[in-house]
């Protein structure tokens, strides 16, 4: 058995929702979606309930819901992950589905790069690997399951038994890019979540999650960035980013989009090469940090680009963004050239 169920204690803090619509996840095909469309599965949040809202087919529900099955078999939905990777856990959320939730579900996975036809994925020729065996679901609940299968996956098939509704599907894991799509020697964002970057630690994220720093695109609003509480004592705030692969940085962007009365006054950026270090070792002053960008004044609601100001410190694996004294940064872009092959990617620190 490759999966252990732990609905009480499983937590996936710091992992990326690989299936998120925001990151390009798509619900490609479903056996049935009579009451509510499959696309709702990958939307943000947990779904809402509007008591007096109906469609021509029945009650409007914020999720994927099939009709009552009157023939043998079960319903299913095939999903393309927005970002390929190793899955560590799933949340099959039946929020607001009470008398109509599926009693059981299972999940299968496959790895097919490119854009395979949904009909091909649903055909008998496709080889699927079960990563979550048939498991009981609770109504109106987040059903959390740990996954221990070590492979990289690109697509999932959510099976529900026999029918019913699921509000959201979250697929938590570590991004493993298809490095064959990266042109050798080309400058690209080594910290981007789609390239395997990960914000592994920060001093504080009271108002905005650290993971927002490396998300695609510019921030949608102030809540779509990293923001710390107001600092009332000495010191400054910081965040540590592990690059998707070691590389040499050529250009940086610090974006304070939407942060106006709460942007940091200054920032400093450091780097280090420490592929085997535990994260605790990288958050102390004794870590092998070298200055990439000296302490520099920032502006409100502005994109700051740095290139000639950068110091050449060679190949690095991690970056520390220091902000003075506190505040919000929406995005951090670390443009560079990868140095090592994909076998060097995936260190936990």
C-alpha positions as CSV (number, residue, x, y, z in Angstrom):
1,X,0.0,0.0,0.0
2,X,1.5,3.3,-1.1
3,X,-0.9,5.6,0.8
4,X,-1.6,6.1,4.5
5,X,-4.8,7.8,5.5
6,X,-4.5,10.3,8.4
7,X,-7.5,12.5,8.4
8,X,-6.9,13.9,11.9
9,X,-3.2,15.0,11.7
10,X,-2.2,15.2,8.1
11,X,-0.9,18.8,7.3
12,X,0.6,20.0,4.2
13,X,2.0,23.4,5.3
14,X,4.5,24.8,2.8
15,X,3.5,22.5,0.0
16,X,2.1,23.7,-3.3
17,X,-1.4,22.9,-4.6
18,X,-0.2,21.4,-7.9
19,X,-3.8,21.2,-9.3
20,X,-4.7,24.8,-8.6
21,X,-6.5,26.6,-11.3
22,X,-4.3,29.6,-10.6
23,X,-1.3,27.5,-11.6
24,X,-2.8,26.1,-14.7
25,X,-4.7,23.1,-13.4
26,X,-7.6,21.9,-15.6
27,X,-10.5,19.5,-15.2
28,X,-10.3,17.9,-18.6
29,X,-13.1,15.3,-18.6
30,X,-15.7,13.8,-16.3
31,X,-18.1,10.9,-16.6
32,X,-21.0,13.1,-15.6
33,X,-21.5,16.7,-14.4
34,X,-25.2,17.1,-14.5
35,X,-25.7,19.2,-11.4
36,X,-22.4,21.1,-11.1
37,X,-19.4,21.5,-13.5
38,X,-16.1,19.8,-13.0
39,X,-14.2,23.1,-13.3
40,X,-15.3,24.1,-9.8
41,X,-13.0,21.4,-8.3
42,X,-9.9,23.4,-8.9
43,X,-11.1,26.9,-7.9
44,X,-9.7,28.7,-4.8
45,X,-11.2,28.4,-1.4
46,X,-13.6,25.7,-0.1
47,X,-16.8,26.7,-2.0
48,X,-19.9,28.6,-0.9
49,X,-23.5,27.7,-0.4
50,X,-26.4,29.9,-1.6
51,X,-29.6,28.5,-0.2
52,X,-32.1,29.8,-2.8
53,X,-30.0,29.5,-5.9
54,X,-31.1,26.9,-8.5
55,X,-30.3,26.0,-12.1
56,X,-32.6,24.3,-14.7
57,X,-31.1,21.0,-13.6
58,X,-31.7,21.5,-9.8
59,X,-29.8,23.0,-6.8
60,X,-26.8,25.2,-7.7
61,X,-23.7,23.8,-6.0
62,X,-20.2,25.2,-5.8
63,X,-18.4,22.0,-6.7
64,X,-18.5,19.1,-9.1
65,X,-21.7,17.0,-8.8
66,X,-22.9,14.1,-10.8
67,X,-26.5,12.8,-11.1
68,X,-27.7,9.9,-9.1
69,X,-26.3,6.8,-10.7
70,X,-28.9,4.1,-11.7
71,X,-26.5,1.8,-13.5
72,X,-23.4,-0.1,-12.4
73,X,-20.0,1.6,-12.1
74,X,-18.8,4.9,-10.6
75,X,-18.2,8.5,-11.6
76,X,-14.7,10.0,-12.3
77,X,-13.0,13.2,-13.3
78,X,-9.6,13.5,-15.1
79,X,-7.5,16.5,-14.1
80,X,-4.3,17.9,-15.6
81,X,-2.0,19.3,-12.8
82,X,-1.1,22.9,-13.3
83,X,2.5,22.0,-12.3
84,X,3.9,18.5,-12.4
85,X,5.5,17.1,-9.3
86,X,5.6,14.6,-6.4
87,X,2.3,14.4,-4.5
88,X,2.6,14.4,-0.7
89,X,-1.1,14.7,0.2
90,X,-4.6,15.4,-1.1
91,X,-7.7,17.2,0.3
92,X,-11.0,15.8,-1.1
93,X,-13.3,18.5,0.3
94,X,-17.0,17.8,0.5
95,X,-17.9,21.2,1.9
96,X,-21.7,21.8,1.7
97,X,-22.2,18.4,0.2
98,X,-24.2,16.7,3.0
99,X,-26.9,14.3,1.7
100,X,-25.2,14.1,-1.7
101,X,-21.5,13.5,-1.0
102,X,-19.8,10.3,-2.3
103,X,-19.2,7.7,0.5
104,X,-15.9,6.8,-1.0
105,X,-13.2,8.1,-3.4
106,X,-9.9,6.9,-4.9
107,X,-7.2,8.7,-6.9
108,X,-5.0,7.4,-9.8
109,X,-2.1,9.2,-11.5
110,X,-0.1,9.1,-14.6
111,X,2.9,11.0,-16.1
112,X,2.3,12.2,-19.7
113,X,4.1,15.5,-20.7
114,X,2.7,17.7,-23.3
115,X,-1.0,18.0,-24.1
116,X,-2.5,14.5,-24.4
117,X,-6.0,14.3,-25.7
118,X,-8.6,13.8,-22.9
119,X,-10.1,10.9,-24.9
120,X,-6.7,9.3,-24.9
121,X,-6.4,9.8,-21.1
122,X,-9.8,8.2,-20.6
123,X,-9.2,5.2,-22.9
124,X,-8.3,1.8,-21.8
125,X,-4.8,2.1,-23.2
126,X,-3.7,4.7,-20.6
127,X,-1.8,3.2,-17.7
128,X,-2.9,4.7,-14.3
129,X,-1.2,4.1,-11.0
130,X,-3.3,4.1,-7.8
131,X,-1.9,6.6,-5.3
132,X,-4.9,6.7,-3.0
133,X,-6.9,3.5,-2.5
134,X,-10.7,3.5,-2.1
135,X,-11.2,5.6,1.1
136,X,-14.2,6.7,3.1
137,X,-15.2,10.4,2.8
138,X,-17.0,12.4,5.5
139,X,-19.8,14.8,4.4
140,X,-19.2,18.5,4.6
141,X,-15.6,18.0,5.5
142,X,-12.0,18.4,4.4
143,X,-10.9,14.8,3.9
144,X,-7.1,14.8,4.1
145,X,-4.9,11.9,3.0
146,X,-1.2,11.5,2.9
147,X,0.4,10.1,-0.2
148,X,3.8,8.4,-0.2
149,X,4.3,7.4,-3.8
150,X,7.6,9.0,-5.0
151,X,7.0,9.4,-8.7
152,X,6.5,12.6,-10.7
153,X,2.9,13.0,-12.0
154,X,1.2,15.2,-14.5
155,X,-2.5,14.0,-14.5
156,X,-4.9,12.6,-11.9
157,X,-8.2,10.7,-12.1
158,X,-10.5,11.3,-9.1
159,X,-12.9,8.4,-8.8
160,X,-16.0,8.7,-6.6
161,X,-18.2,5.8,-5.5
162,X,-20.8,5.6,-6.8
163,X,-21.8,9.3,-7.5
164,X,-22.3,12.6,-5.7
165,X,-20.6,15.9,-5.2
166,X,-17.1,17.1,-4.3
167,X,-16.5,20.9,-3.6
168,X,-12.8,21.1,-4.1
169,X,-9.8,18.9,-4.8
170,X,-6.4,20.1,-3.5
171,X,-3.3,18.2,-4.5
172,X,-0.3,19.1,-2.3
173,X,3.3,18.4,-3.3
174,X,6.7,19.5,-4.5
175,X,7.0,20.9,-8.1
176,X,9.3,18.8,-10.4
177,X,9.5,20.7,-13.7
178,X,10.1,19.2,-17.1
179,X,13.6,20.4,-17.5
180,X,13.6,19.4,-21.2
181,X,11.5,22.5,-21.9
182,X,14.2,24.8,-20.5
183,X,16.6,26.1,-23.2
184,X,20.3,25.7,-22.0
185,X,21.9,29.0,-21.3
186,X,18.7,31.0,-21.3
187,X,17.9,33.4,-18.5
188,X,14.8,32.4,-16.5
189,X,13.3,32.9,-13.1
190,X,15.1,30.3,-10.9
191,X,12.8,31.0,-7.9
192,X,9.4,30.7,-9.7
193,X,7.1,28.1,-8.3
194,X,6.7,26.6,-11.8
195,X,10.5,26.0,-12.0
196,X,10.5,24.3,-8.6
197,X,11.4,27.3,-6.4
198,X,10.1,27.1,-2.8
199,X,9.9,29.7,0.0
200,X,11.2,27.5,2.8
201,X,11.1,29.9,5.8
202,X,10.3,33.4,6.9
203,X,10.4,35.5,10.0
204,X,6.7,36.3,9.9
205,X,3.7,36.1,7.5
206,X,0.8,37.5,9.6
207,X,-1.0,39.3,6.8
208,X,0.2,37.4,3.6
209,X,1.6,33.9,3.0
210,X,5.3,33.6,2.1
211,X,4.5,31.3,-0.9
212,X,2.9,34.3,-2.7
213,X,6.4,35.7,-3.3
214,X,7.0,33.3,-6.2
215,X,3.6,32.8,-7.7
216,X,2.9,33.5,-11.4
217,X,2.0,36.9,-12.6
218,X,1.7,40.1,-10.6
219,X,-0.3,40.2,-7.4
220,X,-4.1,40.5,-7.8
221,X,-4.3,42.6,-4.6
222,X,-2.6,43.3,-1.3
223,X,-3.6,39.9,0.1
224,X,-1.8,38.2,-2.8
225,X,1.7,39.0,-1.5
226,X,3.9,38.3,1.5
227,X,3.2,40.7,4.3
228,X,4.5,40.8,7.9
229,X,2.9,42.3,11.0
230,X,4.1,45.7,12.2
231,X,7.5,45.3,14.0
232,X,7.6,46.9,17.4
233,X,11.0,45.7,18.5
234,X,14.5,45.6,17.1
235,X,15.5,43.6,14.0
236,X,14.0,43.1,10.6
237,X,11.9,40.6,8.6
238,X,13.2,38.1,6.1
239,X,12.3,35.2,3.8
240,X,14.4,32.3,2.5
241,X,13.9,30.9,-1.0
242,X,15.3,27.7,-2.3
243,X,15.9,27.9,-6.0
244,X,14.4,25.3,-8.3
245,X,17.9,24.4,-9.4
246,X,21.3,25.9,-8.6
247,X,22.3,28.8,-10.8
248,X,24.0,32.2,-11.1
249,X,21.8,35.2,-10.8
250,X,21.9,38.0,-13.4
251,X,18.9,40.1,-12.6
252,X,16.4,40.6,-9.8
253,X,12.9,42.1,-9.4
254,X,11.4,43.2,-6.1
255,X,7.7,44.1,-6.7
256,X,5.8,46.1,-4.1
257,X,2.6,46.1,-6.2
258,X,-0.5,47.1,-4.1
259,X,1.7,47.9,-1.0
260,X,1.4,51.6,-0.4
261,X,1.3,52.5,3.3
262,X,2.9,49.2,4.3
263,X,5.8,48.6,1.9
264,X,9.3,48.0,3.3
265,X,11.5,51.0,3.5
266,X,14.5,49.1,2.3
267,X,15.6,45.6,1.3
268,X,18.8,43.6,1.1
269,X,19.3,40.3,-0.8
270,X,21.8,37.6,0.0
271,X,22.6,34.3,-1.5
272,X,24.5,31.1,-0.6
273,X,25.4,27.7,-2.0
274,X,24.3,25.2,0.5
275,X,22.5,22.3,-1.2
276,X,22.6,19.9,1.8
277,X,21.8,22.4,4.6
278,X,18.9,22.0,6.9
279,X,16.6,25.1,6.8
280,X,17.3,26.0,10.5
281,X,21.0,26.4,9.6
282,X,20.1,28.9,6.8
283,X,18.1,31.2,9.1
284,X,20.9,32.1,11.5
285,X,23.5,34.7,11.1
286,X,26.3,32.0,11.0
287,X,24.9,30.7,7.6
288,X,27.2,31.1,4.6
289,X,25.3,34.1,3.2
290,X,26.9,36.5,0.8
291,X,25.6,39.9,-0.2
292,X,24.0,40.0,-3.7
293,X,22.2,43.3,-3.4
294,X,23.3,45.9,-0.8
295,X,20.7,47.5,1.4
296,X,18.6,49.5,-1.0
297,X,15.7,52.0,-0.8
298,X,12.3,50.8,-2.0
299,X,9.2,52.6,-3.2
300,X,5.5,52.0,-2.7
301,X,3.5,50.1,-5.3
302,X,6.4,49.7,-7.7
303,X,8.5,47.2,-9.7
304,X,12.2,47.5,-8.8
305,X,14.7,45.9,-11.2
306,X,18.3,45.3,-10.3
307,X,21.1,44.2,-12.6
308,X,24.3,46.2,-12.6
309,X,23.9,46.6,-8.8
310,X,24.3,42.9,-8.2
311,X,27.5,41.4,-6.9
312,X,28.8,38.3,-8.6
313,X,29.0,35.6,-5.9
314,X,28.9,32.5,-8.2
315,X,26.5,29.6,-8.1
316,X,23.9,29.6,-5.3
317,X,21.1,27.4,-4.1
318,X,19.2,29.8,-1.8
319,X,18.4,33.5,-1.5
320,X,17.4,35.5,1.6
321,X,15.2,38.5,1.1
322,X,15.7,40.9,4.0
323,X,13.2,43.8,4.4
324,X,13.6,46.7,6.8
325,X,12.0,46.9,9.1
326,X,8.8,45.1,8.0
327,X,6.0,45.3,5.5
328,X,4.8,43.7,2.3
329,X,6.4,42.5,-1.0
330,X,4.1,41.0,-3.6
331,X,6.7,39.2,-5.9
332,X,10.4,38.4,-6.0
333,X,11.9,37.3,-9.3
334,X,15.4,35.9,-9.4
335,X,16.5,35.7,-13.0
336,X,19.6,33.5,-13.7
337,X,21.2,30.7,-15.6
338,X,20.9,27.1,-14.2
339,X,24.2,25.5,-13.6
340,X,23.5,21.9,-12.6
341,X,21.3,19.2,-14.2
342,X,17.9,18.3,-12.9
343,X,19.5,15.7,-10.6
344,X,20.6,18.5,-8.4
345,X,17.1,19.6,-7.7
346,X,14.8,18.7,-4.9
347,X,16.9,19.3,-1.7
348,X,14.7,19.7,1.3
349,X,16.6,22.7,2.7
